[in-house]
Amino acid sequence: MLNNGWPLLLTLMIQAMVAMALLTLPVMAPVVVEAMKVSPALVGLYVSVTYAGAMVSALMGGAIVARLGAIRVSQWGLLLCSVGLLLCAVPWLPAMGLGAVLIGLGYGPITPASSHLLARTTPAHQMSLVFSIKQTGVPLGSMLAGAIVPPLLLVSSWQASLMAVALVCMLCAWGAQVLRTRLDSDRRADALVQWGSLVQPIRLVLAHRALYTMASCSFMFSMVQLSLTTYLVTFLHDDLSYGLVAAGLALSATQMGGMGGRIVWGYMADRWLGARRMLLLLASMMALGALASAFLSADTPKAMVVAILVAFGASAIGWNGVYLAEVARRAPEGKASMATGGTLAFTFLGVVVGPPVFGALSGWFGSYRAGFVGLMVVACVSGVVLFWSQRPARLRA
């Protein structure tokens, strides 16, 4: 067993880079929208297209990892993100649409690949913590995009900024080559990759109750997570009369809560609670956070608003590492990447479905508070699923 920090450090870096690649265009959306004279609603379409591509490549991830190795798949993912960013730099909507697809295809297999690698290099008693640390790459990538892209726009065009991020992704792929031979030693050149590989991960998940439970909860958890991060700034600006700068800082604080939460929850799951009890606790925290957010008003002290959002973010953004570690732990021997790809299909589906449902509820009732109440309901349902799955079989019969 490769019991050292290199696999964790490398997978964390790769995860952060693909997350940054995916969010670079949304971060610069106001500039791009103005330059191209298009509707801001296309940003939502971009997110949906990228995650639709990610669903497909995540399902293929297990088979491709078996054939090429986790590091090689990650390198290809980074290169696809790079090409996608370069296409997005072309001021022509069809090219940008194709770029979004390629970014999604590059993003999708990264988590199955890292799960495969970490599952065989991490002691069982440390899996939740290690997977949680690796998953901090997602909010880290979000923070990098927010911290680096706007300053780039001040000194260069939006096309040049996209090219700069694409170059960094390429350099990351090149740097990973140093450990490729060592970490991809388990690859099998005779492993088949075919269209049937899209179905195999789903079949694997549906055939194992523990995996199906994790997939179902990840679908609901991702609805809560993406709805919160997508609409938080608009909610604070429109309903609570926050300025855009203050609302953006609140979003950053929420992401930081998620980063800290991922590490703390992973440690707690390994040390005391176990994965399922930890996820049940997080579902309860999400429900309370959504309910508290629904009652926020312009008169609520800003310190209280930030405290609620940090706690909400710690649960709604911090659950992923514990969930992925449990999937890897429950997967059949040698099939951690396939199981991860199958459950991630449900996760990404929640990403695609959640924000539109939140927006529809908020529009129907004329307030984002209705959307947060909807998130509370979703979190409660996921909690019921987790609670029921832990009951003895004779009590469920």
C-alpha positions as CSV (number, residue, x, y, z in Angstrom):
1,M,0.0,0.0,0.0
2,L,1.3,3.5,-0.9
3,N,0.7,4.9,2.5
4,N,2.0,8.4,2.0
5,G,0.7,11.9,1.2
6,W,1.6,12.1,-2.5
7,P,-1.6,10.5,-3.8
8,L,-3.7,12.8,-1.6
9,L,-1.7,15.9,-2.5
10,L,-1.9,15.1,-6.3
11,T,-5.6,14.3,-6.3
12,L,-6.3,17.5,-4.3
13,M,-4.4,19.6,-6.8
14,I,-6.2,18.0,-9.8
15,Q,-9.6,18.4,-8.1
16,A,-9.0,22.1,-7.5
17,M,-7.8,22.7,-11.0
18,V,-10.8,21.1,-12.7
19,A,-13.2,22.9,-10.3
20,M,-11.5,26.2,-11.2
21,A,-11.7,25.4,-14.9
22,L,-15.5,24.7,-14.6
23,L,-16.2,28.0,-12.7
24,T,-13.9,30.3,-14.6
25,L,-16.5,31.3,-17.2
26,P,-19.3,31.9,-14.6
27,V,-17.0,34.1,-12.6
28,M,-16.3,36.3,-15.6
29,A,-19.9,36.0,-16.8
30,P,-20.8,39.8,-16.4
31,V,-17.9,40.8,-18.7
32,V,-18.6,38.0,-21.3
33,V,-22.3,38.7,-21.3
34,E,-21.7,42.4,-21.9
35,A,-19.1,41.8,-24.6
36,M,-21.2,39.3,-26.5
37,K,-24.5,41.0,-26.0
38,V,-26.3,37.8,-24.8
39,S,-28.7,37.0,-22.0
40,P,-27.3,36.3,-18.6
41,A,-29.6,33.3,-18.5
42,L,-27.0,31.5,-20.7
43,V,-24.8,31.1,-17.6
44,G,-27.3,28.7,-16.2
45,L,-27.4,26.8,-19.5
46,Y,-23.6,26.6,-19.4
47,V,-23.7,25.0,-15.9
48,S,-26.3,22.5,-17.0
49,V,-24.4,21.5,-20.1
50,T,-21.1,21.1,-18.2
51,Y,-22.7,18.8,-15.6
52,A,-24.6,16.9,-18.3
53,G,-21.2,16.1,-19.8
54,A,-19.8,15.3,-16.4
55,M,-22.6,12.7,-15.9
56,V,-21.6,10.8,-19.0
57,S,-17.9,10.8,-18.3
58,A,-18.4,9.9,-14.7
59,L,-20.3,6.8,-15.7
60,M,-17.5,5.8,-18.1
61,G,-14.8,6.7,-15.5
62,G,-14.6,3.3,-13.8
63,A,-13.9,1.4,-17.1
64,I,-11.5,4.0,-18.4
65,V,-9.6,4.1,-15.1
66,A,-9.2,0.3,-15.2
67,R,-7.7,0.5,-18.6
68,L,-5.6,3.6,-18.5
69,G,-5.0,4.2,-14.8
70,A,-6.2,6.9,-12.4
71,I,-3.4,9.4,-13.1
72,R,-3.7,9.1,-16.9
73,V,-7.5,9.6,-16.8
74,S,-6.9,12.7,-14.6
75,Q,-4.4,14.0,-17.1
76,W,-6.9,13.6,-19.9
77,G,-9.5,15.3,-17.8
78,L,-7.3,18.3,-17.3
79,L,-6.5,18.4,-21.0
80,L,-10.1,18.3,-22.0
81,C,-10.8,21.1,-19.6
82,S,-8.0,23.1,-21.2
83,V,-9.3,22.6,-24.7
84,G,-12.8,23.4,-23.4
85,L,-11.6,26.7,-22.0
86,L,-9.8,27.6,-25.2
87,L,-13.0,27.0,-27.1
88,C,-14.9,29.1,-24.6
89,A,-12.5,31.9,-25.5
90,V,-13.9,31.9,-29.1
91,P,-16.6,34.6,-29.1
92,W,-19.1,32.4,-30.9
93,L,-21.9,30.6,-29.0
94,P,-21.6,27.2,-30.8
95,A,-17.9,27.1,-30.0
96,M,-18.6,28.0,-26.3
97,G,-21.2,25.3,-26.1
98,L,-18.8,22.7,-27.4
99,G,-16.3,24.1,-24.9
100,A,-18.8,23.6,-22.0
101,V,-19.3,20.0,-23.1
102,L,-15.6,19.3,-23.1
103,I,-15.1,20.9,-19.7
104,G,-17.9,18.7,-18.3
105,L,-16.4,15.6,-19.9
106,G,-13.0,16.5,-18.3
107,Y,-14.6,17.2,-14.9
108,G,-16.6,14.0,-14.6
109,P,-14.0,11.3,-14.4
110,I,-11.7,13.1,-11.9
111,T,-13.6,12.0,-8.8
112,P,-13.9,8.3,-9.9
113,A,-10.2,8.3,-10.7
114,S,-9.2,9.8,-7.4
115,S,-11.5,7.5,-5.5
116,H,-9.9,4.5,-7.2
117,L,-6.4,5.8,-6.2
118,L,-7.2,6.8,-2.7
119,A,-9.2,3.6,-1.9
120,R,-6.0,1.5,-2.5
121,T,-3.6,3.9,-0.8
122,T,-5.5,4.9,2.3
123,P,-5.9,2.9,5.5
124,A,-9.5,2.0,6.2
125,H,-9.7,3.9,9.5
126,Q,-8.6,7.2,7.7
127,M,-10.7,7.0,4.6
128,S,-13.4,9.6,5.6
129,L,-10.8,12.1,6.6
130,V,-8.6,11.6,3.5
131,F,-11.5,11.7,1.1
132,S,-12.8,14.8,2.8
133,I,-9.5,16.6,2.5
134,K,-9.3,15.7,-1.2
135,Q,-12.8,17.0,-1.7
136,T,-11.8,20.4,-0.3
137,G,-10.4,20.8,-3.8
138,V,-13.9,21.7,-5.1
139,P,-14.4,24.8,-2.8
140,L,-10.7,25.5,-3.1
141,G,-11.0,25.6,-6.9
142,S,-14.1,27.9,-6.5
143,M,-12.1,30.3,-4.3
144,L,-9.2,30.2,-6.7
145,A,-11.5,31.1,-9.5
146,G,-12.9,34.0,-7.5
147,A,-9.5,35.2,-6.3
148,I,-7.5,34.9,-9.6
149,V,-9.9,35.4,-12.5
150,P,-11.2,39.0,-11.6
151,P,-7.7,40.4,-11.3
152,L,-6.8,38.7,-14.6
153,L,-9.7,40.6,-16.2
154,L,-8.2,43.9,-15.0
155,V,-5.0,43.4,-16.9
156,S,-6.1,41.3,-19.9
157,S,-9.1,40.4,-22.0
158,W,-11.6,37.7,-21.0
159,Q,-10.3,35.5,-23.8
160,A,-6.7,35.9,-22.5
161,S,-7.9,35.0,-19.0
162,L,-9.5,31.8,-20.2
163,M,-6.3,30.9,-22.0
164,A,-4.3,31.5,-18.9
165,V,-6.4,29.1,-16.8
166,A,-6.2,26.6,-19.7
167,L,-2.4,26.8,-19.6
168,V,-2.4,26.2,-15.8
169,C,-4.5,23.0,-16.3
170,M,-2.0,21.8,-19.0
171,L,0.9,22.4,-16.6
172,C,-0.9,20.5,-13.9
173,A,-1.4,17.5,-16.3
174,W,2.3,17.7,-17.2
175,G,3.3,17.8,-13.5
176,A,1.2,14.7,-12.7
177,Q,3.4,12.6,-15.1
178,V,6.1,12.4,-12.5
179,L,4.0,10.0,-10.4
180,R,2.1,8.3,-13.2
181,T,4.2,5.1,-13.5
182,R,4.2,4.5,-9.8
183,L,0.5,5.2,-9.1
184,D,-0.9,3.7,-12.3
185,S,0.8,0.3,-11.7
186,D,-2.5,-1.5,-11.4
187,R,-3.9,-0.5,-14.8
188,R,-5.1,-3.3,-17.1
189,A,-4.5,-2.7,-20.8
190,D,-7.0,-5.5,-21.7
191,A,-9.9,-3.9,-19.8
192,L,-12.8,-3.2,-22.1
193,V,-14.2,0.3,-22.6
194,Q,-17.5,0.2,-24.5
195,W,-20.9,1.9,-24.5
196,G,-22.1,-0.7,-22.1
197,S,-19.8,0.8,-19.6
198,L,-22.3,3.6,-19.2
199,V,-24.8,1.2,-17.8
200,Q,-22.5,-1.0,-15.6
201,P,-22.0,1.6,-12.9
202,I,-25.7,2.2,-12.5
203,R,-26.3,-1.5,-12.3
204,L,-23.6,-1.8,-9.7
205,V,-25.2,0.9,-7.6
206,L,-28.7,-0.5,-7.9
207,A,-27.5,-4.0,-7.0
208,H,-26.1,-2.9,-3.6
209,R,-28.5,-1.3,-1.1
210,A,-25.7,0.7,0.6
211,L,-24.5,2.2,-2.6
212,Y,-28.1,3.0,-3.7
213,T,-28.7,4.7,-0.4
214,M,-25.6,6.8,-0.8
215,A,-26.6,7.7,-4.4
216,S,-30.1,8.7,-3.4
217,C,-28.8,11.0,-0.6
218,S,-26.1,12.5,-2.8
219,F,-28.9,13.4,-5.3
220,M,-30.7,15.3,-2.6
221,F,-27.6,16.8,-1.0
222,S,-26.4,18.1,-4.3
223,M,-29.7,19.8,-4.9
224,V,-29.3,21.6,-1.6
225,Q,-25.6,22.5,-2.3
226,L,-25.9,23.9,-5.8
227,S,-29.1,25.7,-5.0
228,L,-27.4,27.5,-2.1
229,T,-24.3,28.4,-4.0
230,T,-26.1,29.4,-7.2
231,Y,-28.8,31.7,-5.7
232,L,-27.2,32.9,-2.4
233,V,-25.8,36.2,-3.9
234,T,-29.1,37.0,-5.6
235,F,-31.1,36.2,-2.5
236,L,-28.9,38.4,-0.3
237,H,-29.0,41.2,-2.9
238,D,-32.7,41.1,-3.8
239,D,-34.4,40.0,-0.6
240,L,-32.0,41.3,2.1
241,S,-30.8,44.4,0.2
242,Y,-27.1,43.5,0.4
243,G,-24.6,45.1,-2.0
244,L,-23.0,42.8,-4.5
245,V,-19.6,43.0,-2.7
246,A,-21.1,42.2,0.7
247,A,-23.1,39.4,-0.9
248,G,-20.0,38.0,-2.6
249,L,-18.1,38.0,0.7
250,A,-21.0,36.1,2.3
251,L,-20.7,33.5,-0.4
252,S,-17.0,33.2,0.2
253,A,-17.6,32.8,3.9
254,T,-20.1,30.0,3.1
255,Q,-17.5,28.3,0.9
256,M,-15.0,28.5,3.6
257,G,-17.5,26.9,6.0
258,G,-17.8,24.1,3.5
259,M,-14.0,23.6,3.3
260,G,-13.6,23.5,7.0
261,G,-16.7,21.2,7.3
262,R,-15.3,18.7,4.9
263,I,-12.2,18.1,7.1
264,V,-14.0,18.2,10.4
265,W,-16.8,15.9,9.3
266,G,-14.3,13.4,7.8
267,Y,-12.4,13.3,11.1
268,M,-15.6,12.9,13.2
269,A,-16.9,10.1,10.9
270,D,-13.6,8.2,11.2
271,R,-13.1,8.8,14.9
272,W,-16.6,8.6,16.4
273,L,-19.8,8.5,14.4
274,G,-19.2,6.5,11.3
275,A,-20.2,7.7,7.8
276,R,-24.0,7.1,7.9
277,R,-24.6,8.7,11.3
278,M,-22.4,11.6,10.2
279,L,-24.4,12.1,7.0
280,L,-27.6,11.9,9.0
281,L,-26.3,14.7,11.3
282,L,-25.4,16.7,8.2
283,A,-28.9,16.2,6.7
284,S,-30.3,17.6,9.9
285,M,-27.9,20.6,9.8
286,M,-28.9,21.3,6.2
287,A,-32.6,21.3,7.1
288,L,-32.0,23.7,10.0
289,G,-29.7,25.9,7.9
290,A,-32.3,26.1,5.1
291,L,-35.1,26.9,7.6
292,A,-33.0,29.6,9.3
293,S,-32.1,31.1,5.9
294,A,-35.8,31.3,5.0
295,F,-36.4,33.5,8.0
296,L,-33.6,35.9,7.3
297,S,-34.6,39.5,6.6
298,A,-33.0,42.9,5.9
299,D,-33.2,43.6,9.7
300,T,-31.2,40.5,10.7
301,P,-27.8,41.5,12.0
302,K,-25.1,40.8,9.4
303,A,-23.0,38.9,11.9
304,M,-26.0,36.5,12.5
305,V,-26.5,36.1,8.8
306,V,-22.9,35.2,8.2
307,A,-22.9,32.8,11.1
308,I,-26.0,31.0,9.8
309,L,-24.6,30.8,6.3
310,V,-21.2,29.5,7.5
311,A,-23.0,26.7,9.4
312,F,-25.3,26.1,6.5
313,G,-22.3,25.9,4.1
314,A,-20.4,23.6,6.5
315,S,-23.1,21.0,6.0
316,A,-24.5,21.7,2.5
317,I,-21.0,22.0,1.0
318,G,-19.1,19.8,3.5
319,W,-20.8,16.4,3.0
320,N,-19.0,15.1,-0.1
321,G,-15.9,13.6,1.4
322,V,-17.7,11.4,3.9
323,Y,-20.1,10.3,1.2
324,L,-17.4,9.4,-1.3
325,A,-15.4,7.5,1.4
326,E,-18.5,5.4,2.3
327,V,-19.0,4.6,-1.4
328,A,-15.4,3.5,-1.8
329,R,-15.7,1.5,1.5
330,R,-18.9,-0.3,0.4
331,A,-17.9,-0.9,-3.2
332,P,-16.9,-4.4,-4.2
333,E,-13.2,-5.1,-4.2
334,G,-11.5,-3.2,-7.1
335,K,-14.6,-1.4,-8.1
336,A,-14.3,1.8,-6.2
337,S,-14.0,4.0,-9.3
338,M,-17.0,2.3,-11.0
339,A,-19.2,2.6,-7.8
340,T,-18.1,6.3,-7.5
341,G,-19.0,6.9,-11.1
342,G,-22.4,5.3,-10.7
343,T,-23.3,7.3,-7.6
344,L,-21.9,10.5,-9.1
345,A,-24.4,10.2,-11.9
346,F,-27.1,10.7,-9.3
347,T,-25.1,13.5,-7.7
348,F,-24.7,15.4,-11.0
349,L,-28.4,14.8,-11.7
350,G,-29.2,16.6,-8.5
351,V,-26.9,19.4,-9.7
352,V,-28.9,19.7,-12.9
353,V,-32.3,19.5,-11.3
354,G,-31.8,21.4,-8.0
355,P,-31.2,25.0,-9.0
356,P,-34.1,25.1,-11.6
357,V,-36.5,23.7,-9.0
358,F,-35.3,26.2,-6.4
359,G,-35.8,29.0,-9.0
360,A,-39.2,27.8,-10.0
361,L,-40.4,27.6,-6.4
362,S,-39.0,31.1,-5.6
363,G,-40.6,32.5,-8.7
364,W,-44.0,30.9,-8.0
365,F,-44.2,32.3,-4.5
366,G,-42.4,35.5,-5.3
367,S,-39.6,35.0,-2.7
368,Y,-36.4,33.0,-2.4
369,R,-37.6,32.1,1.0
370,A,-40.0,29.5,-0.6
371,G,-36.9,28.0,-2.3
372,F,-35.1,27.6,1.0
373,V,-38.2,25.9,2.5
374,G,-38.1,23.5,-0.4
375,L,-34.4,22.8,0.4
376,M,-35.5,22.1,4.0
377,V,-38.0,19.5,2.8
378,V,-35.3,17.8,0.6
379,A,-32.9,17.7,3.4
380,C,-35.5,16.1,5.7
381,V,-36.3,13.5,3.1
382,S,-32.6,12.6,2.8
383,G,-32.4,12.3,6.6
384,V,-35.4,9.9,6.6
385,V,-33.7,7.8,3.9
386,L,-30.5,7.6,6.0
387,F,-32.3,6.9,9.2
388,W,-34.4,4.1,7.6
389,S,-31.3,2.5,6.0
390,Q,-29.7,2.1,9.4
391,R,-32.6,0.2,11.0
392,P,-32.2,-3.6,11.3
393,A,-33.7,-5.5,8.4
394,R,-36.3,-7.2,10.5
395,L,-37.7,-3.8,11.5
396,R,-38.0,-2.7,7.9
397,A,-39.8,-5.8,6.8
